[in-house]
């Protein structure tokens, strides 16, 4: 194994916080990884890590060498990006992270087509509803949903969010059709919450309020971290839900659901679906995959057809 590869392993150990996690990430066993770190220390003639039974700490030499290793790995990545940009067709490894439902429902069909068109492409897809550190975990591309926070990453919006308020026919029979946001906010809701993001508010466009949006907090005894479970709970009448329309897998009618408060200007709260990557200069592989995702989703996105005449609902949203 080359010195560069050993340094990359050293970086992974520090970033992952353990030898075992770094070993899994690199598809190695713990003993092989430990041997490579020891060989690296022998090659450099210095100890990089102080090890104990359950933990480790960086030595002064390790801290300095770690700082340079960050620069080395970043430089190598940029060199690969430059070389890849001159290829005639996409090839090589693409590491992607995505929320679970979006990856299952929308990325997998794209990946299946993409890998058949470009047989020299290899893809690692990591599905996780919690945001991974793209740089630390060496992802080439991430798909993120919501409102983008300022960061050093580059974000390309794939599509705007399109929210809707939905409930089952059973729910409407029990509580009646709500005629205002105030009335709806008093009824039970099913709330999406994954520990980082909580979709527990309805926002309606109102110029008289801060940010031009009047918000209503949803009341619910049921919070879920999985989108399919949320939709099943709404279908079962446990509560109404606020959803991005991409949550739907079939039409509202087929799912036994109806839209609520369609005459009110429901805000998308500046949310959207984004492709996020670490460097402005991207490889052909990343660029072409993003294009493939955009082409599959369409403009406007095909899931808007799941709600009849969605474009005429929620005016000014």
C-alpha contacts under 8 A as a table, 3 or more apart, distances in Angstrom:
res1	aa1	res2	aa2	distance
1	X	5	X	6.30
1	X	6	X	6.75
1	X	36	X	7.93
2	X	5	X	5.22
2	X	6	X	6.30
3	X	6	X	5.06
3	X	7	X	6.13
3	X	40	X	6.98
4	X	7	X	5.11
4	X	8	X	6.24
5	X	8	X	5.02
5	X	9	X	6.32
6	X	9	X	5.04
6	X	10	X	6.24
6	X	36	X	6.27
6	X	37	X	6.62
6	X	40	X	6.18
7	X	10	X	4.91
7	X	11	X	6.22
7	X	40	X	7.39
7	X	69	X	6.51
8	X	11	X	5.03
8	X	12	X	6.27
8	X	69	X	7.29
8	X	73	X	7.00
9	X	12	X	5.00
9	X	13	X	6.24
9	X	22	X	7.43
9	X	33	X	7.61
9	X	37	X	7.46
10	X	13	X	5.20
10	X	14	X	6.49
10	X	37	X	6.45
10	X	66	X	7.94
11	X	14	X	5.28
11	X	15	X	6.13
11	X	66	X	6.65
11	X	69	X	6.97
11	X	70	X	7.48
12	X	15	X	5.03
12	X	16	X	5.76
12	X	22	X	5.55
12	X	136	X	7.98
13	X	16	X	5.35
13	X	17	X	5.87
13	X	18	X	5.59
13	X	19	X	5.44
13	X	21	X	7.55
13	X	22	X	5.13
14	X	17	X	5.13
14	X	18	X	6.97
15	X	136	X	6.43
16	X	19	X	7.76
16	X	21	X	5.98
16	X	22	X	5.85
17	X	21	X	7.41
17	X	22	X	7.91
18	X	21	X	5.53
18	X	22	X	6.36
18	X	55	X	7.21
18	X	56	X	7.95
19	X	22	X	5.15
19	X	23	X	5.97
19	X	30	X	6.41
19	X	33	X	7.31
19	X	34	X	7.36
20	X	23	X	5.02
20	X	24	X	6.30
20	X	29	X	7.77
20	X	30	X	5.75
21	X	24	X	5.17
21	X	25	X	6.19
22	X	25	X	5.02
22	X	26	X	6.24
23	X	26	X	5.18
23	X	27	X	5.87
23	X	28	X	4.81
23	X	29	X	5.67
23	X	30	X	5.66
23	X	33	X	6.21
24	X	27	X	4.89
24	X	28	X	6.08
24	X	29	X	7.26
25	X	28	X	7.79
28	X	32	X	6.52
28	X	33	X	6.53
29	X	32	X	5.55
29	X	33	X	6.46
30	X	33	X	5.22
30	X	34	X	6.10
31	X	34	X	5.07
31	X	35	X	6.14
32	X	35	X	5.13
32	X	36	X	6.37
33	X	36	X	5.18
33	X	37	X	6.44
34	X	37	X	5.19
34	X	38	X	6.26
35	X	38	X	5.08
35	X	39	X	6.13
36	X	39	X	4.99
36	X	40	X	6.13
37	X	40	X	4.97
37	X	41	X	6.29
38	X	41	X	5.06
38	X	42	X	6.20
39	X	42	X	4.97
39	X	43	X	6.04
40	X	43	X	5.04
40	X	44	X	6.15
41	X	44	X	5.17
41	X	45	X	5.71
41	X	46	X	5.41
41	X	47	X	5.49
41	X	48	X	6.43
42	X	45	X	4.94
42	X	46	X	6.84
46	X	61	X	7.01
47	X	50	X	7.54
47	X	59	X	6.88
47	X	61	X	7.10
47	X	62	X	7.04
48	X	58	X	6.01
48	X	59	X	5.40
48	X	60	X	7.76
48	X	61	X	6.02
48	X	62	X	4.02
48	X	63	X	7.70
49	X	56	X	6.27
49	X	57	X	5.57
49	X	58	X	4.65
49	X	59	X	5.47
49	X	62	X	6.38
50	X	56	X	5.36
50	X	57	X	5.16
50	X	58	X	6.15
50	X	59	X	6.34
51	X	55	X	6.20
51	X	56	X	4.33
51	X	57	X	6.66
52	X	55	X	5.29
52	X	56	X	5.79
58	X	61	X	7.76
58	X	62	X	5.24
58	X	63	X	5.89
59	X	62	X	4.80
59	X	63	X	6.23
60	X	63	X	5.21
60	X	64	X	6.58
61	X	64	X	5.32
61	X	65	X	6.15
62	X	65	X	5.13
62	X	66	X	5.83
63	X	66	X	5.09
63	X	67	X	6.40
64	X	67	X	5.31
64	X	68	X	6.65
65	X	68	X	5.18
65	X	69	X	6.09
66	X	69	X	4.90
66	X	70	X	6.38
67	X	70	X	5.42
67	X	71	X	6.86
68	X	71	X	5.15
68	X	72	X	6.21
69	X	72	X	4.85
69	X	73	X	6.07
70	X	73	X	5.37
70	X	74	X	6.16
71	X	74	X	5.18
71	X	75	X	6.05
72	X	75	X	5.14
72	X	76	X	6.18
73	X	76	X	5.14
73	X	77	X	6.18
74	X	77	X	5.08
74	X	78	X	6.34
75	X	78	X	5.13
75	X	79	X	6.22
76	X	79	X	5.01
76	X	80	X	6.24
77	X	80	X	5.14
77	X	81	X	6.21
78	X	81	X	4.90
78	X	82	X	6.20
79	X	82	X	5.20
79	X	83	X	6.26
80	X	83	X	5.11
80	X	84	X	5.94
81	X	84	X	5.07
81	X	85	X	6.12
81	X	281	X	7.17
81	X	282	X	6.17
81	X	283	X	4.93
82	X	85	X	5.25
82	X	86	X	7.02
82	X	281	X	7.85
82	X	283	X	7.07
83	X	86	X	5.62
83	X	87	X	7.11
84	X	87	X	5.32
84	X	90	X	7.90
84	X	283	X	5.38
84	X	284	X	6.22
84	X	285	X	7.65
85	X	282	X	7.36
85	X	283	X	4.98
85	X	284	X	5.12
86	X	284	X	7.93
87	X	90	X	6.92
87	X	284	X	7.40
89	X	118	X	7.76
89	X	284	X	7.42
89	X	285	X	7.96
90	X	118	X	6.60
90	X	120	X	7.56
90	X	121	X	6.72
90	X	284	X	5.85
90	X	285	X	4.72
90	X	288	X	7.43
91	X	118	X	6.91
91	X	119	X	7.77
91	X	120	X	4.90
91	X	121	X	4.40
91	X	122	X	7.45
91	X	285	X	6.49
92	X	120	X	6.32
92	X	121	X	4.90
92	X	122	X	5.84
92	X	285	X	7.73
93	X	121	X	6.05
93	X	122	X	4.66
93	X	123	X	5.70
93	X	124	X	7.61
94	X	121	X	7.42
94	X	122	X	6.19
94	X	123	X	4.79
94	X	124	X	6.31
94	X	139	X	7.89
94	X	140	X	6.21
94	X	141	X	7.71
94	X	285	X	7.20
94	X	286	X	7.26
95	X	123	X	5.88
95	X	124	X	4.80
95	X	125	X	6.20
95	X	126	X	7.86
95	X	138	X	7.56
95	X	139	X	4.97
95	X	140	X	5.18
95	X	141	X	6.43
96	X	123	X	7.41
96	X	124	X	6.10
96	X	125	X	4.88
96	X	126	X	6.14
96	X	139	X	5.83
96	X	140	X	6.14
96	X	141	X	4.90
96	X	142	X	5.54
96	X	143	X	7.89
97	X	125	X	5.79
97	X	126	X	4.62
97	X	127	X	5.76
97	X	128	X	7.16
97	X	132	X	7.48
97	X	139	X	6.92
97	X	141	X	6.58
97	X	142	X	4.76
97	X	143	X	6.51
98	X	102	X	6.83
98	X	103	X	5.66
98	X	125	X	7.64
98	X	126	X	6.47
98	X	127	X	5.09
98	X	128	X	6.14
98	X	129	X	7.20
98	X	142	X	5.75
98	X	143	X	4.94
98	X	144	X	6.62
99	X	102	X	5.62
99	X	103	X	6.06
99	X	127	X	5.51
99	X	128	X	5.03
99	X	129	X	4.37
99	X	130	X	7.31
99	X	143	X	7.20
99	X	144	X	7.05
99	X	145	X	7.98
100	X	103	X	5.28
100	X	104	X	6.16
100	X	127	X	4.79
100	X	128	X	5.44
100	X	129	X	5.81
101	X	104	X	5.12
101	X	105	X	5.85
101	X	226	X	7.79
101	X	227	X	6.65
101	X	228	X	7.65
102	X	105	X	5.28
102	X	106	X	5.44
102	X	107	X	6.60
103	X	106	X	5.64
103	X	107	X	4.62
103	X	108	X	6.07
103	X	127	X	6.53
104	X	107	X	6.21
104	X	108	X	5.57
105	X	108	X	6.55
105	X	109	X	7.44
106	X	109	X	6.06
106	X	110	X	6.88
106	X	293	X	7.89
106	X	297	X	7.70
107	X	110	X	5.14
107	X	111	X	6.06
107	X	293	X	7.01
108	X	111	X	4.99
108	X	112	X	6.15
109	X	112	X	5.22
109	X	113	X	6.52
110	X	113	X	5.34
110	X	114	X	5.93
110	X	292	X	6.64
110	X	293	X	6.20
110	X	296	X	6.91
111	X	114	X	4.93
111	X	115	X	5.97
112	X	115	X	5.62
112	X	116	X	6.50
113	X	116	X	5.27
113	X	117	X	6.31
114	X	117	X	5.20
114	X	118	X	6.04
114	X	289	X	7.48
114	X	292	X	7.52
115	X	118	X	4.97
115	X	119	X	5.36
115	X	120	X	7.72
115	X	121	X	6.15
115	X	122	X	7.58
116	X	119	X	5.61
118	X	121	X	5.75
128	X	131	X	7.14
128	X	132	X	7.82
129	X	194	X	6.96
130	X	194	X	7.39
130	X	196	X	7.03
131	X	144	X	7.97
132	X	137	X	7.20
133	X	136	X	5.41
133	X	137	X	5.76
134	X	137	X	5.41
134	X	138	X	5.81
134	X	139	X	4.92
134	X	140	X	7.27
134	X	141	X	7.50
134	X	142	X	7.17
134	X	277	X	7.52
134	X	278	X	7.07
135	X	138	X	5.06
135	X	139	X	6.38
135	X	278	X	6.62
139	X	142	X	7.12
139	X	277	X	7.98
140	X	277	X	6.05
140	X	278	X	7.08
140	X	286	X	7.32
141	X	275	X	6.81
141	X	276	X	5.75
141	X	277	X	4.87
141	X	278	X	7.69
141	X	286	X	7.07
142	X	275	X	5.76
142	X	276	X	4.99
142	X	277	X	6.35
143	X	273	X	6.98
143	X	274	X	5.55
143	X	275	X	4.68
143	X	276	X	6.05
144	X	273	X	5.79
144	X	274	X	5.21
144	X	275	X	6.57
144	X	276	X	7.14
145	X	271	X	7.23
145	X	272	X	5.80
145	X	273	X	4.56
145	X	274	X	6.32
146	X	161	X	7.71
146	X	270	X	7.88
146	X	271	X	4.52
146	X	272	X	5.31
146	X	273	X	6.54
147	X	269	X	7.70
147	X	270	X	6.08
147	X	271	X	4.44
147	X	272	X	6.44
148	X	155	X	7.97
148	X	271	X	7.53
151	X	154	X	7.93
152	X	278	X	7.50
153	X	276	X	6.64
153	X	277	X	5.93
153	X	278	X	4.89
153	X	279	X	6.79
154	X	276	X	5.61
154	X	277	X	5.37
154	X	278	X	6.02
154	X	279	X	6.39
154	X	280	X	6.16
155	X	274	X	6.10
155	X	275	X	5.69
155	X	276	X	4.39
155	X	277	X	6.57
156	X	274	X	5.42
156	X	275	X	5.14
156	X	276	X	6.33
157	X	160	X	7.33
157	X	272	X	6.72
157	X	273	X	5.94
157	X	274	X	4.31
157	X	275	X	6.31
158	X	272	X	7.45
158	X	273	X	5.50
158	X	274	X	5.25
158	X	275	X	6.56
158	X	294	X	6.29
159	X	272	X	5.75
159	X	273	X	5.45
159	X	274	X	7.26
159	X	299	X	7.90
159	X	300	X	7.97
159	X	301	X	7.39
160	X	268	X	7.88
160	X	270	X	7.80
160	X	271	X	6.34
160	X	272	X	4.16
160	X	273	X	6.36
161	X	244	X	6.16
161	X	245	X	7.82
161	X	268	X	5.77
161	X	270	X	7.65
161	X	271	X	5.29
161	X	272	X	4.32
161	X	273	X	6.80
162	X	244	X	5.35
162	X	245	X	5.77
162	X	246	X	7.94
162	X	268	X	6.09
163	X	242	X	6.80
163	X	243	X	5.46
163	X	244	X	4.33
163	X	245	X	5.88
163	X	266	X	7.23
163	X	267	X	7.44
163	X	268	X	5.95
164	X	242	X	5.78
164	X	243	X	5.49
164	X	244	X	6.34
164	X	245	X	6.51
164	X	259	X	6.81
164	X	260	X	7.67
164	X	266	X	7.59
165	X	240	X	7.16
165	X	241	X	5.78
165	X	242	X	4.54
165	X	243	X	6.39
165	X	259	X	5.62
165	X	260	X	5.23
165	X	261	X	7.19
166	X	234	X	7.83
166	X	240	X	5.74
166	X	241	X	5.55
166	X	242	X	6.48
166	X	243	X	7.53
166	X	257	X	6.37
166	X	258	X	5.56
166	X	259	X	4.47
166	X	260	X	5.59
167	X	171	X	6.20
167	X	172	X	7.03
167	X	234	X	5.98
167	X	235	X	6.95
167	X	237	X	7.09
167	X	239	X	6.85
167	X	240	X	4.47
167	X	241	X	6.50
167	X	257	X	5.43
167	X	258	X	5.61
167	X	259	X	6.61
167	X	260	X	7.16
168	X	171	X	5.11
168	X	172	X	6.52
168	X	234	X	6.28
168	X	235	X	5.15
168	X	236	X	7.03
168	X	237	X	5.57
168	X	240	X	7.37
168	X	256	X	5.89
168	X	257	X	4.37
168	X	258	X	6.16
169	X	172	X	5.15
169	X	173	X	6.16
169	X	237	X	7.79
169	X	256	X	6.36
169	X	257	X	6.01
169	X	258	X	6.71
170	X	173	X	5.09
170	X	174	X	6.24
170	X	236	X	7.78
170	X	237	X	5.78
171	X	174	X	5.15
171	X	175	X	6.11
171	X	176	X	7.63
171	X	237	X	4.95
171	X	238	X	7.49
171	X	239	X	6.85
171	X	240	X	7.46
172	X	175	X	5.28
172	X	176	X	4.70
172	X	177	X	5.51
173	X	176	X	5.52
173	X	177	X	7.92
175	X	178	X	7.87
175	X	187	X	7.88
177	X	260	X	7.50
178	X	181	X	7.74
178	X	183	X	5.82
178	X	184	X	5.51
178	X	260	X	7.34
178	X	261	X	7.14
179	X	183	X	6.62
179	X	184	X	7.55
179	X	261	X	6.63
180	X	183	X	5.22
180	X	184	X	6.31
180	X	261	X	6.72
181	X	184	X	5.07
181	X	185	X	6.00
181	X	216	X	7.26
181	X	261	X	7.35
182	X	185	X	5.27
182	X	186	X	6.80
182	X	216	X	7.45
183	X	186	X	5.55
183	X	187	X	7.19
184	X	187	X	5.41
185	X	188	X	7.78
185	X	216	X	6.45
185	X	217	X	6.59
185	X	218	X	5.33
185	X	219	X	6.51
186	X	218	X	7.55
186	X	219	X	6.61
187	X	219	X	6.69
187	X	239	X	7.51
187	X	240	X	7.92
188	X	218	X	7.64
188	X	219	X	5.51
188	X	220	X	4.94
188	X	221	X	7.31
188	X	238	X	7.34
188	X	239	X	4.92
188	X	240	X	6.71
189	X	218	X	6.27
189	X	219	X	5.70
189	X	220	X	4.49
189	X	221	X	7.44
189	X	222	X	7.37
189	X	238	X	7.23
189	X	239	X	4.14
189	X	240	X	4.72
189	X	241	X	5.73
190	X	220	X	5.78
190	X	221	X	7.38
190	X	222	X	5.38
190	X	223	X	6.00
190	X	224	X	7.63
190	X	230	X	6.65
190	X	233	X	7.04
190	X	234	X	6.62
190	X	238	X	6.84
190	X	239	X	5.15
190	X	240	X	5.99
190	X	241	X	5.41
191	X	198	X	7.48
191	X	199	X	6.20
191	X	200	X	5.70
191	X	218	X	7.79
191	X	220	X	6.63
191	X	222	X	6.38
191	X	223	X	4.70
191	X	224	X	6.38
191	X	230	X	7.40
191	X	241	X	6.64
191	X	242	X	7.86
192	X	198	X	5.89
192	X	199	X	5.27
192	X	200	X	6.99
192	X	223	X	5.71
192	X	224	X	5.19
192	X	225	X	5.74
192	X	226	X	7.39
192	X	227	X	7.30
192	X	230	X	6.81
193	X	196	X	7.24
193	X	197	X	5.72
193	X	198	X	4.32
193	X	199	X	6.30
193	X	200	X	7.87
193	X	223	X	6.07
193	X	224	X	5.74
193	X	225	X	5.09
194	X	197	X	5.68
194	X	198	X	6.71
194	X	224	X	7.19
194	X	225	X	4.48
194	X	226	X	7.71
195	X	198	X	7.29
195	X	225	X	7.82
199	X	242	X	7.53
200	X	217	X	6.15
200	X	218	X	5.41
201	X	215	X	6.31
201	X	216	X	5.49
201	X	217	X	4.57
201	X	218	X	5.52
202	X	215	X	5.51
202	X	216	X	5.16
202	X	217	X	6.54
202	X	218	X	7.12
202	X	242	X	7.19
202	X	266	X	7.65
203	X	213	X	5.89
203	X	214	X	5.59
203	X	215	X	4.39
203	X	216	X	6.48
203	X	266	X	6.07
203	X	267	X	5.48
203	X	268	X	7.69
203	X	269	X	7.05
204	X	213	X	5.39
204	X	214	X	5.26
204	X	215	X	6.39
204	X	264	X	7.10
204	X	265	X	5.49
204	X	266	X	4.50
204	X	267	X	5.16
205	X	212	X	5.84
205	X	213	X	4.57
205	X	214	X	6.34
205	X	265	X	5.53
205	X	266	X	6.28
205	X	267	X	5.69
205	X	316	X	7.79
205	X	317	X	7.29
206	X	209	X	5.88
206	X	212	X	5.04
206	X	213	X	4.97
206	X	214	X	5.75
207	X	210	X	7.75
207	X	211	X	7.78
207	X	212	X	4.37
207	X	213	X	6.82
208	X	212	X	6.42
209	X	212	X	5.11
209	X	213	X	5.74
209	X	214	X	5.84
210	X	213	X	6.26
210	X	214	X	7.49
213	X	267	X	7.37
220	X	223	X	7.27
220	X	239	X	7.49
224	X	227	X	7.66
224	X	229	X	6.96
224	X	230	X	6.14
225	X	229	X	7.96
225	X	230	X	7.80
226	X	229	X	5.38
226	X	230	X	6.26
227	X	230	X	4.95
227	X	231	X	6.26
227	X	247	X	6.72
228	X	231	X	5.15
228	X	232	X	6.18
228	X	247	X	7.75
229	X	232	X	5.00
229	X	233	X	6.11
230	X	233	X	5.15
230	X	234	X	6.29
231	X	234	X	5.10
231	X	235	X	6.13
231	X	247	X	7.78
231	X	248	X	7.94
232	X	235	X	5.02
232	X	236	X	6.12
233	X	236	X	4.98
233	X	237	X	6.48
233	X	238	X	5.64
233	X	239	X	7.26
234	X	237	X	5.19
234	X	238	X	5.71
234	X	239	X	5.51
234	X	240	X	5.74
234	X	241	X	6.46
235	X	238	X	7.67
235	X	255	X	7.05
235	X	256	X	6.71
235	X	257	X	6.65
237	X	240	X	7.36
243	X	247	X	6.51
244	X	247	X	5.79
245	X	248	X	5.74
245	X	303	X	6.49
245	X	304	X	6.50
245	X	306	X	7.84
246	X	249	X	7.61
246	X	303	X	5.76
246	X	304	X	7.74
248	X	251	X	7.18
248	X	252	X	7.84
248	X	303	X	7.19
248	X	306	X	7.11
249	X	303	X	7.91
249	X	306	X	7.89
250	X	254	X	6.32
250	X	255	X	6.65
250	X	306	X	5.96
251	X	254	X	5.24
251	X	255	X	6.36
251	X	305	X	7.42
251	X	306	X	3.96
251	X	307	X	6.05
252	X	255	X	5.05
252	X	256	X	6.10
252	X	257	X	4.91
252	X	258	X	6.26
252	X	306	X	6.15
252	X	307	X	5.97
253	X	256	X	5.09
253	X	257	X	5.89
253	X	258	X	7.22
254	X	257	X	7.72
259	X	262	X	6.65
261	X	264	X	5.69
261	X	314	X	7.63
262	X	265	X	7.76
262	X	313	X	5.18
262	X	314	X	4.89
262	X	315	X	7.89
263	X	313	X	6.49
263	X	314	X	5.42
263	X	315	X	6.57
264	X	314	X	5.22
264	X	315	X	6.52
265	X	314	X	4.57
265	X	315	X	4.92
265	X	316	X	5.48
265	X	317	X	5.16
266	X	314	X	5.43
266	X	315	X	7.54
266	X	316	X	7.76
266	X	317	X	5.27
267	X	270	X	7.92
267	X	317	X	4.96
268	X	271	X	5.77
268	X	317	X	6.60
275	X	290	X	7.17
277	X	280	X	7.66
279	X	282	X	6.44
282	X	286	X	6.33
282	X	287	X	6.50
283	X	286	X	5.40
283	X	287	X	6.29
284	X	287	X	5.05
284	X	288	X	5.89
285	X	288	X	5.37
285	X	289	X	6.14
286	X	289	X	5.23
286	X	290	X	6.26
287	X	290	X	5.33
287	X	291	X	6.34
288	X	291	X	5.00
288	X	292	X	6.15
289	X	292	X	4.95
289	X	293	X	6.31
290	X	293	X	5.13
290	X	294	X	6.24
291	X	294	X	5.08
291	X	295	X	6.08
292	X	295	X	5.09
292	X	296	X	6.18
293	X	296	X	5.16
293	X	297	X	6.21
294	X	297	X	5.26
294	X	298	X	5.91
294	X	299	X	7.90
295	X	298	X	5.17
297	X	300	X	7.90
297	X	301	X	5.09
297	X	302	X	6.02
297	X	303	X	8.00
298	X	301	X	4.64
298	X	302	X	6.01
299	X	302	X	7.53
300	X	304	X	7.48
301	X	304	X	6.07
302	X	305	X	5.89
302	X	306	X	7.99
303	X	306	X	5.46
303	X	307	X	7.98
304	X	307	X	5.85
304	X	308	X	7.93
304	X	310	X	6.35
305	X	308	X	6.17
305	X	309	X	7.50
305	X	310	X	7.34
307	X	310	X	5.41
309	X	312	X	5.63
309	X	313	X	6.96
310	X	313	X	5.18
311	X	314	X	7.95
312	X	315	X	6.56
314	X	317	X	5.73
